Amino acid sequence: MNFNAYTSQKSHFDVWFFPLCFVCVMLLLHHIVGSISWPLETANQQRDFNTALGQTLLTGFFWITVRAIHKNVSSTLISILLEKHALSEFQHHRKVLTHQYANHLIWSMTFGVIMPVIYMVNEGLIYRFHEPEVFTIAVSAIGFWLLMATFLLQVTSNTRYIIKIGDSRSGDLRTDYSVIEQSFSMALNNSLLGMSGIALIPVFWINKPIPVLDFLLFNLFSGVLLVYLFLPVYKIFVRYRGLQRARLQQVNEDITSLIRNQASGATNAVSRKIEMLETEKEYLQHVTTVRQKLSVLGVCTLIPACWLIKIALESFLT
């Protein structure tokens, strides 16, 4: 893990390359030790296959999303500070976020060690710990639980941190609107990332009956996570909508004033200002962009989509 994670210099290649390499290496390792093999003749083989595949894919996903969140937070933070003419504060905020990240890793490491033990005891795998496939799954589970905990902590705390910075008023309506718009977009993107991992969880139940308790807990967890992630997004949207209306009213007043001035003596400068304000007015009349609407739709449909992915995988593997 890189403790200097909050930098906007990372390219998209840097974000996904190492996690993708990790996934490929782990899938190969699980295949060598027999966790991922074919055909699956026993219940133990099916369980090992599901666990190895699910853990590997989700570990890679959590790793990518944590890095993507850091990149999004850094870019948004720089944009906000530029709007507020306070770019000199970036290093301070970066230190705060990095310290928070280090604390999250400590808690996540503890969680990552405890959860594999609980899982093995609950599933009765302790007596099979000497088997290469079970040993490999147990060791790789540490990284899975560590990254999952880090992911959940980071996606929520970073969103709230940026919202807190973006919600502070500067006294200039145009600046406040621009800042809150960027904060809203980042919060929405983080929520979409946060819910995307849910779509991969049913991999653990491929070709296996889903216990009623597991099904209820999974849907309960998904619902709680959805509410937890979207509550700050909803709050900032209300603020964003209010500033949007206020800014639209201000733009209309400015256009009216410029038109009056133009009547007394038209100038090219006044015409250009009116044209710029008309363009901004047209933009302000749309509450959300198409991309933001698609993000909301994606988040709301991920939970049912995850079960369709499970059905598709089962059809492919049978």
Secondary structure, DSSP 8 states (H G I E B T S, - for coil): --SS---TT--HHHHHHHHHHHHHHHHHHHHHHTSS-SS--SHHHHHHHHHHHHHHHHHHHHHHHHHHHHHHHHHHHHHHHHHTT-GGGHHHHHHHHHHHHHHHHHHHHHHHHHHHHHHHHHHT-GGGTTSHHHHHHHHHHHHHHHHHHHHHHHHHHHHHHHHHHHTS--S-HHHHHHHHHHHHHHHHHHHHHHHHGGGGGGGGGTTS---HHHHHHHHHHHHHHHHHHHHHHHHHHHHHHHHHHHHHHHHHHHHHHHHHHHHHS--HHHHHHHHHHHHHHHHHTSSS-HHHHHHHHHHHHHHHHHHHHHHHHHHHH-
